[in-house]
């Protein structure tokens, strides 16, 4: 967990998904890592969400910034997480991308920066 510098969350802004995701991140010790979601920029592209968001997150990692979560105002989850609300310059080597699917098909990937 200490080596994760950024989280690209599934972040659908739904009560059940966001709560489940926040609890999972806390259980993994990742609640302090800068977190963002792209759903407010691109909507939910269903089956393509994970790959589109992974491409954007990996590009952000390579370029040295954590994107902001557009329109985020207040937490709706019981577990504190570090949601980024403005473009944040970062130097990170690893990021976590989470994805949630219908029927409880959930996944998390760890991406490592290529130098």
Residue pairs with C-beta under 8 A, 6 or more apart in sequence:
1 28
1 29
1 30
1 33
2 29
3 93
3 94
4 30
4 33
4 92
4 94
4 95
4 96
4 110
5 33
5 34
5 61
5 90
5 91
5 92
5 93
5 94
5 95
6 33
6 34
6 35
6 36
6 57
6 60
6 61
6 66
6 90
6 92
6 95
6 96
7 25
7 30
7 33
7 34
7 35
7 36
7 95
7 96
7 97
7 98
8 35
8 36
8 37
8 38
8 53
8 54
8 56
8 57
8 95
8 96
8 97
8 98
9 21
9 25
9 35
9 36
9 37
9 98
10 17
10 21
10 37
10 39
10 49
10 53
10 98
10 99
10 100
11 17
11 18
11 21
11 35
11 36
11 37
11 38
11 39
11 69
12 18
12 37
12 39
12 44
12 100
13 37
13 39
13 40
13 76
15 76
17 100
18 76
18 77
19 76
19 77
19 78
19 79
20 100
20 106
21 77
21 98
21 100
22 31
22 77
22 78
22 79
22 80
22 81
23 77
23 78
23 79
24 98
24 106
24 108
25 31
25 33
25 35
25 79
25 81
25 98
26 79
26 80
26 81
28 108
30 96
31 79
31 80
31 81
31 82
32 82
33 82
33 96
34 66
34 82
34 84
34 88
34 90
35 69
35 81
35 82
35 83
35 84
36 57
36 66
36 67
36 68
36 69
36 83
36 84
37 53
37 69
38 52
38 53
38 56
38 67
39 49
40 69
40 70
40 71
40 72
41 70
42 52
45 52
49 99
50 97
50 99
50 107
53 97
53 99
54 97
54 109
54 111
56 67
57 67
57 95
57 97
57 111
58 95
58 111
60 66
60 67
61 92
61 95
61 111
61 113
62 113
62 114
64 89
64 90
64 91
65 87
65 88
65 89
65 90
66 84
66 87
66 88
66 90
66 92
67 84
67 87
68 84
68 85
68 86
68 87
68 88
69 83
69 84
69 85
72 83
72 85
75 81
75 83
92 113
93 112
93 113
94 110
94 111
94 112
94 113
95 110
95 111
96 108
96 109
96 110
96 111
97 108
97 109
97 111
98 106
98 107
98 108
99 106
99 107
99 108
99 109
100 106
101 107
